[in-house]
Amino acid sequence: MRIVFDESEQDALRADARDLVADDPQIAYVLERLAGEGIDLDRITPWEDLRENLGQPPLDDSPSTAHVA
């Protein structure tokens, strides 16, 4: 499954990319690729998998007690 942006959305993404290229070329590159290729939902890595790959604990709804004395 793939999300494809219509022509006006592609134009908006590319305009944003042009605006950001001097300050943040990496984001500009991502926006340009999104405009051209869309999003392949079959290749997306779930957020929790990304966190695990970075060695971060899983997120849950319980309040953090790390900074409580």
N, CA, C and O atoms as a printed pandas DataFrame, in Angstrom:
     atom_number atom_name residue_name chain_id  residue_number  x_coord  y_coord  z_coord
0              1         N          MET        A               1    0.849   -1.172    0.000
1              2        CA          MET        A               1    0.000    0.000    0.000
2              3         C          MET        A               1    0.901    1.244    0.000
3              4         O          MET        A               1    1.929    1.284    0.677
4              5         N          ARG        A               2    0.503    2.223   -0.751
5              6        CA          ARG        A               2    1.305    3.436   -0.896
6              7         C          ARG        A               2    0.402    4.656   -0.839
7              8         O          ARG        A               2   -0.667    4.692   -1.448
8              9         N          ILE        A               3    0.862    5.664   -0.086
9             10        CA          ILE        A               3    0.188    6.963   -0.069
10            11         C          ILE        A               3    0.851    7.821   -1.137
11            12         O          ILE        A               3    2.067    8.009   -1.125
12            13         N          VAL        A               4    0.050    8.338   -2.058
13            14        CA          VAL        A               4    0.564    9.202   -3.114
14            15         C          VAL        A               4   -0.106   10.563   -2.976
15            16         O          VAL        A               4   -1.321   10.650   -2.800
16            17         N          PHE        A               5    0.685   11.613   -3.056
17            18        CA          PHE        A               5    0.157   12.960   -2.906
18            19         C          PHE        A               5   -0.317   13.493   -4.253
19            20         O          PHE        A               5    0.294   13.225   -5.288
20            21         N          ASP        A               6   -1.424   14.258   -4.226
21            22        CA          ASP        A               6   -1.892   14.849   -5.479
22            23         C          ASP        A               6   -0.957   15.994   -5.869
23            24         O          ASP        A               6   -0.064   16.373   -5.111
24            25         N          GLU        A               7   -1.180   16.529   -7.053
25            26        CA          GLU        A               7   -0.254   17.524   -7.618
26            27         C          GLU        A               7   -0.101   18.765   -6.739
27            28         O          GLU        A               7    1.010   19.274   -6.583
28            29         N          SER        A               8   -1.188   19.254   -6.169
29            30        CA          SER        A               8   -1.091   20.453   -5.326
30            31         C          SER        A               8   -0.323   20.151   -4.036
31            32         O          SER        A               8    0.431   20.996   -3.553
32            33         N          GLU        A               9   -0.508   18.955   -3.479
33            34        CA          GLU        A               9    0.250   18.565   -2.288
34            35         C          GLU        A               9    1.732   18.403   -2.605
35            36         O          GLU        A               9    2.589   18.799   -1.815
36            37         N          GLN        A              10    2.029   17.821   -3.761
37            38        CA          GLN        A              10    3.426   17.690   -4.191
38            39         C          GLN        A              10    4.070   19.066   -4.348
39            40         O          GLN        A              10    5.204   19.279   -3.920
40            41         N          ASP        A              11    3.346   19.988   -4.958
41            42        CA          ASP        A              11    3.871   21.349   -5.132
42            43         C          ASP        A              11    4.146   22.009   -3.787
43            44         O          ASP        A              11    5.155   22.695   -3.624
44            45         N          ALA        A              12    3.248   21.802   -2.819
45            46        CA          ALA        A              12    3.427   22.386   -1.488
46            47         C          ALA        A              12    4.637   21.774   -0.790
47            48         O          ALA        A              12    5.410   22.492   -0.156
48            49         N          LEU        A              13    4.812   20.455   -0.898
49            50        CA          LEU        A              13    5.978   19.803   -0.300
50            51         C          LEU        A              13    7.272   20.311   -0.926
51            52         O          LEU        A              13    8.258   20.555   -0.230
52            53         N          ARG        A              14    7.256   20.465   -2.236
53            54        CA          ARG        A              14    8.467   20.951   -2.921
54            55         C          ARG        A              14    8.756   22.409   -2.578
55            56         O          ARG        A              14    9.919   22.794   -2.463
56            57         N          ALA        A              15    7.720   23.222   -2.415
57            58        CA          ALA        A              15    7.919   24.623   -2.005
58            59         C          ALA        A              15    8.529   24.677   -0.607
59            60         O          ALA        A              15    9.442   25.463   -0.353
60            61         N          ASP        A              16    8.024   23.845    0.293
61            62        CA          ASP        A              16    8.593   23.783    1.636
62            63         C          ASP        A              16   10.044   23.324    1.583
63            64         O          ASP        A              16   10.887   23.844    2.314
64            65         N          ALA        A              17   10.339   22.356    0.728
65            66        CA          ALA        A              17   11.714   21.873    0.581
66            67         C          ALA        A              17   12.632   22.997    0.110
67            68         O          ALA        A              17   13.737   23.156    0.628
68            69         N          ARG        A              18   12.181   23.767   -0.859
69            70        CA          ARG        A              18   13.003   24.893   -1.343
70            71         C          ARG        A              18   13.244   25.916   -0.234
71            72         O          ARG        A              18   14.336   26.475   -0.126
72            73         N          ASP        A              19   12.222   26.160    0.588
73            74        CA          ASP        A              19   12.367   27.120    1.685
74            75         C          ASP        A              19   13.348   26.634    2.745
75            76         O          ASP        A              19   14.023   27.443    3.383
76            77         N          LEU        A              20   13.431   25.323    2.937
77            78        CA          LEU        A              20   14.250   24.768    4.011
78            79         C          LEU        A              20   15.654   24.350    3.589
79            80         O          LEU        A              20   16.490   24.071    4.449
80            81         N          VAL        A              21   15.928   24.300    2.316
81            82        CA          VAL        A              21   17.181   23.701    1.846
82            83         C          VAL        A              21   18.426   24.389    2.414
83            84         O          VAL        A              21   19.412   23.706    2.691
84            85         N          ALA        A              22   18.416   25.688    2.595
85            86        CA          ALA        A              22   19.601   26.377    3.130
86            87         C          ALA        A              22   19.779   26.103    4.620
87            88         O          ALA        A              22   20.908   25.954    5.089
88            89         N          ASP        A              23   18.688   26.036    5.361
89            90        CA          ASP        A              23   18.770   25.858    6.811
90            91         C          ASP        A              23   18.783   24.397    7.253
91            92         O          ASP        A              23   19.431   24.054    8.242
92            93         N          ASP        A              24   18.084   23.550    6.539
93            94        CA          ASP        A              24   17.975   22.144    6.931
94            95         C          ASP        A              24   17.874   21.259    5.686
95            96         O          ASP        A              24   16.787   20.801    5.332
96            97         N          PRO        A              25   19.015   21.019    5.022
97            98        CA          PRO        A              25   18.978   20.265    3.765
98            99         C          PRO        A              25   18.467   18.836    3.917
99           100         O          PRO        A              25   17.929   18.276    2.961
100          101         N          GLN        A              26   18.621   18.235    5.092
101          102        CA          GLN        A              26   18.134   16.866    5.278
102          103         C          GLN        A              26   16.610   16.815    5.240
103          104         O          GLN        A              26   16.033   15.927    4.612
104          105         N          ILE        A              27   15.963   17.757    5.906
105          106        CA          ILE        A              27   14.496   17.811    5.870
106          107         C          ILE        A              27   14.021   18.149    4.456
107          108         O          ILE        A              27   13.030   17.595    3.980
108          109         N          ALA        A              28   14.726   19.051    3.794
109          110        CA          ALA        A              28   14.367   19.404    2.420
110          111         C          ALA        A              28   14.427   18.168    1.513
111          112         O          ALA        A              28   13.559   17.968    0.663
112          113         N          TYR        A              29   15.456   17.350    1.705
113          114        CA          TYR        A              29   15.597   16.121    0.921
114          115         C          TYR        A              29   14.422   15.171    1.172
115          116         O          TYR        A              29   13.866   14.603    0.232
116          117         N          VAL        A              30   14.050   15.004    2.439
117          118        CA          VAL        A              30   12.931   14.124    2.790
118          119         C          VAL        A              30   11.632   14.634    2.163
119          120         O          VAL        A              30   10.860   13.851    1.608
120          121         N          LEU        A              31   11.391   15.939    2.253
121          122        CA          LEU        A              31   10.168   16.499    1.663
122          123         C          LEU        A              31   10.126   16.289    0.155
123          124         O          LEU        A              31    9.076   15.966   -0.401
124          125         N          GLU        A              32   11.261   16.471   -0.504
125          126        CA          GLU        A              32   11.318   16.266   -1.953
126          127         C          GLU        A              32   11.037   14.807   -2.303
127          128         O          GLU        A              32   10.316   14.525   -3.260
128          129         N          ARG        A              33   11.597   13.889   -1.541
129          130        CA          ARG        A              33   11.345   12.464   -1.794
130          131         C          ARG        A              33    9.890   12.110   -1.540
131          132         O          ARG        A              33    9.302   11.337   -2.296
132          133         N          LEU        A              34    9.295   12.669   -0.477
133          134        CA          LEU        A              34    7.874   12.422   -0.226
134          135         C          LEU        A              34    7.028   12.909   -1.387
135          136         O          LEU        A              34    6.093   12.230   -1.812
136          137         N          ALA        A              35    7.358   14.083   -1.898
137          138        CA          ALA        A              35    6.601   14.636   -3.023
138          139         C          ALA        A              35    6.694   13.719   -4.240
139          140         O          ALA        A              35    5.696   13.478   -4.919
140          141         N          GLY        A              36    7.875   13.218   -4.509
141          142        CA          GLY        A              36    8.082   12.415   -5.710
142          143         C          GLY        A              36    7.655   10.968   -5.592
143          144         O          GLY        A              36    7.153   10.383   -6.551
144          145         N          GLU        A              37    7.854   10.385   -4.411
145          146        CA          GLU        A              37    7.639    8.952   -4.267
146          147         C          GLU        A              37    6.438    8.575   -3.412
147          148         O          GLU        A              37    5.969    7.438   -3.481
148          149         N          GLY        A              38    5.933    9.500   -2.611
149          150        CA          GLY        A              38    4.866    9.153   -1.680
150          151         C          GLY        A              38    5.434    8.370   -0.512
151          152         O          GLY        A              38    6.624    8.468   -0.212
152          153         N          ILE        A              39    4.589    7.597    0.143
153          154        CA          ILE        A              39    4.991    6.819    1.312
154          155         C          ILE        A              39    4.589    5.373    1.093
155          156         O          ILE        A              39    3.414    5.072    0.883
156          157         N          ASP        A              40    5.567    4.479    1.142
157          158        CA          ASP        A              40    5.313    3.051    1.015
158          159         C          ASP        A              40    5.007    2.502    2.410
159          160         O          ASP        A              40    5.921    2.291    3.208
160          161         N          LEU        A              41    3.735    2.272    2.703
161          162        CA          LEU        A              41    3.321    1.840    4.030
162          163         C          LEU        A              41    3.817    0.437    4.378
163          164         O          LEU        A              41    3.863    0.077    5.554
164          165         N          ASP        A              42    4.184   -0.351    3.382
165          166        CA          ASP        A              42    4.692   -1.695    3.642
166          167         C          ASP        A              42    6.139   -1.669    4.139
167          168         O          ASP        A              42    6.632   -2.673    4.651
168          169         N          ARG        A              43    6.814   -0.543    3.994
169          170        CA          ARG        A              43    8.223   -0.444    4.399
170          171         C          ARG        A              43    8.431    0.407    5.648
171          172         O          ARG        A              43    9.572    0.707    5.998
172          173         N          ILE        A              44    7.369    0.797    6.319
173          174        CA          ILE        A              44    7.479    1.646    7.495
174          175         C          ILE        A              44    7.863    0.795    8.708
175          176         O          ILE        A              44    7.330   -0.295    8.916
176          177         N          THR        A              45    8.804    1.323    9.503
177          178        CA          THR        A              45    9.205    0.670   10.746
178          179         C          THR        A              45    8.383    1.260   11.884
179          180         O          THR        A              45    8.354    2.479   12.051
180          181         N          PRO        A              46    7.719    0.428   12.664
181          182        CA          PRO        A              46    6.921    0.944   13.782
182          183         C          PRO        A              46    7.781    1.718   14.788
183          184         O          PRO        A              46    8.957    1.412   14.985
184          185         N          TRP        A              47    7.177    2.711   15.410
185          186        CA          TRP        A              47    7.859    3.589   16.365
186          187         C          TRP        A              47    8.520    2.786   17.481
187          188         O          TRP        A              47    9.669    3.056   17.831
188          189         N          GLU        A              48    7.823    1.815   18.041
189          190        CA          GLU        A              48    8.392    1.027   19.137
190          191         C          GLU        A              48    9.611    0.230   18.673
191          192         O          GLU        A              48   10.553    0.047   19.445
192          193         N          ASP        A              49    9.608   -0.246   17.427
193          194        CA          ASP        A              49   10.779   -0.950   16.908
194          195         C          ASP        A              49   11.965   -0.001   16.785
195          196         O          ASP        A              49   13.097   -0.381   17.084
196          197         N          LEU        A              50   11.716    1.229   16.347
197          198        CA          LEU        A              50   12.793    2.211   16.262
198          199         C          LEU        A              50   13.364    2.493   17.644
199          200         O          LEU        A              50   14.583    2.543   17.807
200          201         N          ARG        A              51   12.510    2.677   18.633
201          202        CA          ARG        A              51   12.965    2.925   20.006
202          203         C          ARG        A              51   13.805    1.752   20.509
203          204         O          ARG        A              51   14.861    1.958   21.107
204          205         N          GLU        A              52   13.346    0.536   20.272
205          206        CA          GLU        A              52   14.077   -0.648   20.717
206          207         C          GLU        A              52   15.448   -0.727   20.039
207          208         O          GLU        A              52   16.446   -1.049   20.684
208          209         N          ASN        A              53   15.491   -0.432   18.740
209          210        CA          ASN        A              53   16.765   -0.458   18.003
210          211         C          ASN        A              53   17.759    0.557   18.549
211          212         O          ASN        A              53   18.970    0.360   18.440
212          213         N          LEU        A              54   17.256    1.647   19.139
213          214        CA          LEU        A              54   18.113    2.672   19.731
214          215         C          LEU        A              54   18.410    2.408   21.206
215          216         O          LEU        A              54   19.090    3.202   21.856
216          217         N          GLY        A              55   17.901    1.295   21.734
217          218        CA          GLY        A              55   18.147    0.941   23.115
218          219         C          GLY        A              55   17.321    1.718   24.118
219          220         O          GLY        A              55   17.682    1.803   25.292
220          221         N          GLN        A              56   16.218    2.283   23.665
221          222        CA          GLN        A              56   15.354    3.049   24.560
222          223         C          GLN        A              56   14.247    2.148   25.098
223          224         O          GLN        A              56   13.808    1.223   24.415
224          225         N          PRO        A              57   13.795    2.419   26.334
225          226        CA          PRO        A              57   12.724    1.593   26.900
226          227         C          PRO        A              57   11.405    1.849   26.169
227          228         O          PRO        A              57   11.214    2.909   25.573
228          229         N          PRO        A              58   10.501    0.874   26.218
229          230        CA          PRO        A              58    9.194    1.082   25.576
230          231         C          PRO        A              58    8.411    2.192   26.260
231          232         O          PRO        A              58    8.550    2.423   27.461
232          233         N          LEU        A              59    7.593    2.867   25.482
233          234        CA          LEU        A              59    6.719    3.887   26.035
234          235         C          LEU        A              59    5.477    3.218   26.608
235          236         O          LEU        A              59    4.969    2.243   26.055
236          237         N          ASP        A              60    5.004    3.751   27.711
237          238        CA          ASP        A              60    3.726    3.298   28.244
238          239         C          ASP        A              60    2.999    4.503   28.819
239          240         O          ASP        A              60    3.522    5.617   28.792
240          241         N          ASP        A              61    1.817    4.291   29.331
241          242        CA          ASP        A              61    0.993    5.404   29.826
242          243         C          ASP        A              61    1.271    5.764   31.283
243          244         O          ASP        A              61    0.676    6.708   31.802
244          245         N          SER        A              62    2.154    5.040   31.950
245          246        CA          SER        A              62    2.421    5.345   33.355
246          247         C          SER        A              62    3.336    6.559   33.463
247          248         O          SER        A              62    4.199    6.774   32.612
248          249         N          PRO        A              63    3.137    7.360   34.531
249          250        CA          PRO        A              63    3.971    8.548   34.702
250          251         C          PRO        A              63    5.412    8.172   35.018
251          252         O          PRO        A              63    5.671    7.175   35.691
252          253         N          SER        A              64    6.326    8.961   34.537
253          254        CA          SER        A              64    7.748    8.726   34.775
254          255         C          SER        A              64    8.104    9.105   36.207
255          256         O          SER        A              64    7.683   10.147   36.709
256          257         N          THR        A              65    8.888    8.243   36.858
257          258        CA          THR        A              65    9.336    8.538   38.219
258          259         C          THR        A              65   10.854    8.708   38.261
259          260         O          THR        A              65   11.448    8.667   39.339
260          261         N          ALA        A              66   11.477    8.894   37.125
261          262        CA          ALA        A              66   12.929    8.973   37.054
262          263         C          ALA        A              66   13.474   10.171   37.809
263          264         O          ALA        A              66   14.577   10.087   38.350
264          265         N          HIS        A              67   12.756   11.277   37.870
265          266        CA          HIS        A              67   13.255   12.495   38.498
266          267         C          HIS        A              67   12.576   12.799   39.833
267          268         O          HIS        A              67   12.646   13.923   40.330
268          269         N          VAL        A              68   11.922   11.795   40.405
269          270        CA          VAL        A              68   11.227   12.002   41.682
270          271         C          VAL        A              68   12.173   11.645   42.807
271          272         O          VAL        A              68   12.797   10.584   42.788
272          273         N          ALA        A              69   12.287   12.546   43.810
273          274        CA          ALA        A              69   13.194   12.285   44.942
274          275         C          ALA        A              69   12.524   11.467   46.003
275          276         O          ALA        A              69   13.138   11.156   47.023
